């Protein structure tokens, strides 16, 4: 069952979708520029996480989906979500813009992140010199036909992050999790089970 609620972080009221019991592996799901928390309901990802013993929390970042814009730093908002909704050090799933947020958050707040799943993340080049600082298990999922964040960007991550693995979904475009949801879910569940 997916629970829809609003949480407050500083001056921000955030729309959140939650599935699975607290106390299980916490997974915080971010979204891309053209997507929202609702996307993770539509793909079935929240239900699949819950069915596989995880606690999934999908959040609309300020100004997206059902969350109003607010005057707060993105990382402060994300930290607040983690503090309120998880037991600490969740797995962050970030596609595209959300991947950039997850990556930069892990670089700036390593104590708050247990693992990363970056899906066609953007903003790699700008953070290239810092990638070696990431010391958590990191899964890279890329569409083979990604025209927004090219495969070469995932090469940089693979080279820069010591504990990283990559899976390429052949033929899939930038939002590869929408194009091949079954493959995507299998890949992330394998990764999550490898963490325990």
C-alpha positions in Angstrom: 0.0 0.0 0.0 1.3 3.5 -0.9 0.6 6.2 1.6 0.4 9.8 0.4 1.3 12.6 2.9 2.8 16.0 3.4 5.9 16.6 5.5 7.4 19.9 6.6 11.1 20.6 6.3 11.9 24.1 7.5 9.7 26.5 5.4 8.8 23.7 2.9 5.8 21.5 2.7 6.7 18.4 0.7 4.5 15.9 -1.0 5.7 12.4 -0.2 4.6 8.9 -1.3 5.7 6.1 1.0 5.5 2.3 0.8 6.8 -0.5 2.9 7.5 -0.7 6.6 9.8 1.5 8.6 12.8 -0.5 9.8 13.4 -2.1 6.5 16.1 -0.9 4.0 15.3 2.8 3.4 15.2 3.9 -0.2 14.7 7.6 -1.1 13.6 8.1 -4.7 14.2 11.5 -6.4 12.9 12.5 -9.8 14.0 14.0 -13.0 13.2 17.4 -14.4 10.0 16.4 -16.2 8.9 13.8 -13.6 7.6 13.6 -10.0 7.1 11.3 -7.1 4.0 10.0 -8.9 6.3 8.6 -11.6 7.5 6.0 -9.1 4.0 4.9 -8.3 3.2 4.6 -12.0 6.3 2.5 -12.8 5.4 0.2 -9.9 8.7 0.9 -8.3 7.3 1.8 -4.9 5.2 -1.3 -4.7 8.1 -3.5 -5.8 10.4 -2.1 -3.2 7.8 -2.7 -0.5 7.2 -6.2 -1.7 10.9 -6.9 -1.5 11.3 -5.8 2.1 12.3 -2.1 1.5 10.9 1.1 2.8 10.5 3.4 -0.2 10.0 7.2 0.1 9.4 9.2 -3.1 9.5 12.9 -2.7 8.4 15.8 -4.8 11.3 18.3 -4.5 10.2 22.0 -4.0 8.5 23.4 -7.1 7.8 20.0 -8.6 4.7 17.8 -8.5 2.5 18.6 -5.5 5.3 20.4 -3.6 5.1 24.2 -3.7 8.3 26.2 -4.3 10.0 27.3 -1.2 13.1 29.2 -0.2 15.4 26.5 1.0 18.6 24.8 -0.3 17.9 21.6 -2.1 20.4 19.7 0.1 18.9 21.0 3.3 15.5 19.8 2.0 16.9 16.4 1.2 18.6 16.1 4.5 15.4 16.9 6.3 13.5 14.2 4.3 16.2 11.7 5.3 16.1 12.7 9.0 12.3 12.5 9.1 11.5 9.6 6.9 14.4 7.1 7.3 16.5 5.6 10.0 19.5 7.4 8.4 21.9 6.5 5.6 19.3 5.4 3.0 19.9 4.3 -0.6 19.3 7.3 -2.9 17.9 6.6 -6.3 18.3 9.6 -8.7 17.5 9.7 -12.4 18.8 12.6 -14.5 18.4 15.8 -12.5 17.7 13.7 -9.4 20.9 11.8 -10.1 22.9 15.1 -10.0 21.1 15.9 -6.7 21.9 12.5 -5.2 25.5 12.6 -6.4 26.3 16.1 -5.1 24.5 15.4 -1.8 26.6 12.2 -1.3 29.7 14.3 -2.0 28.8 17.0 0.4 27.0 14.9 3.1 28.6 11.4 2.9 27.5 10.7 6.5 23.8 10.8 5.3 24.0 8.2 2.4 24.3 4.4 2.5 24.4 3.7 -1.2 23.7 5.4 -4.6 21.7 4.3 -7.6 22.4 6.9 -10.4 20.2 6.5 -13.5 21.4 8.6 -16.5 22.6 11.2 -14.0 23.5 14.7 -15.3 26.1 17.1 -13.9 28.9 14.5 -14.0 31.6 16.6 -15.7 31.2 19.4 -13.1 31.8 17.0 -10.3 34.5 14.9 -12.0 37.4 16.0 -9.8 35.5 15.0 -6.6 34.2 11.6 -7.6 36.9 9.6 -5.8 35.5 10.9 -2.5 32.4 8.7 -2.8 33.0 5.7 -0.7 29.6 4.0 -0.8 28.4 1.2 -3.1 27.1 2.9 -6.3 25.0 1.4 -9.1 25.0 3.1 -12.5 22.0 2.4 -14.7 22.2 3.9 -18.2 20.1 3.6 -21.3 22.2 2.5 -24.3 20.6 5.2 -26.4 20.7 8.0 -23.8 20.9 11.3 -25.8 20.9 13.5 -22.7 23.6 12.0 -20.5 25.9 10.1 -22.8 27.4 6.8 -21.9 30.8 8.6 -21.6 29.4 10.3 -18.5 28.9 6.9 -16.9 32.5 6.0 -17.8 33.6 9.0 -15.7 31.6 7.7 -12.8 32.8 4.1 -13.2 36.4 5.3 -13.2 36.0 7.8 -10.5 33.9 5.9 -7.9 35.8 3.0 -6.5 32.9 0.9 -5.4 30.7 1.3 -8.6 29.1 -1.1 -11.1 27.3 -0.3 -14.3 24.4 -1.8 -16.1 23.5 -0.6 -19.6 19.9 -1.1 -20.8 20.5 -1.7 -24.5 18.3 0.4 -26.8 16.8 2.4 -23.9 16.6 6.2 -24.1 17.4 8.6 -21.2 14.5 7.7 -18.9 15.5 4.0 -19.2 13.5 3.0 -16.2 10.3 4.0 -18.1 11.4 2.2 -21.2 12.4 -1.1 -19.5 10.8 -1.1 -16.1 11.1 -4.9 -15.6 14.8 -4.9 -16.3 15.3 -1.8 -14.2 13.5 -3.3 -11.2 15.5 -6.6 -11.5 18.8 -4.6 -11.6 18.0 -2.4 -8.6 16.7 -5.4 -6.5 19.9 -7.3 -7.2 21.9 -4.3 -6.1 19.8 -3.8 -2.9 20.1 -7.4 -1.9 23.9 -7.3 -2.4 24.1 -4.5 0.3 22.7 -6.6 3.1 
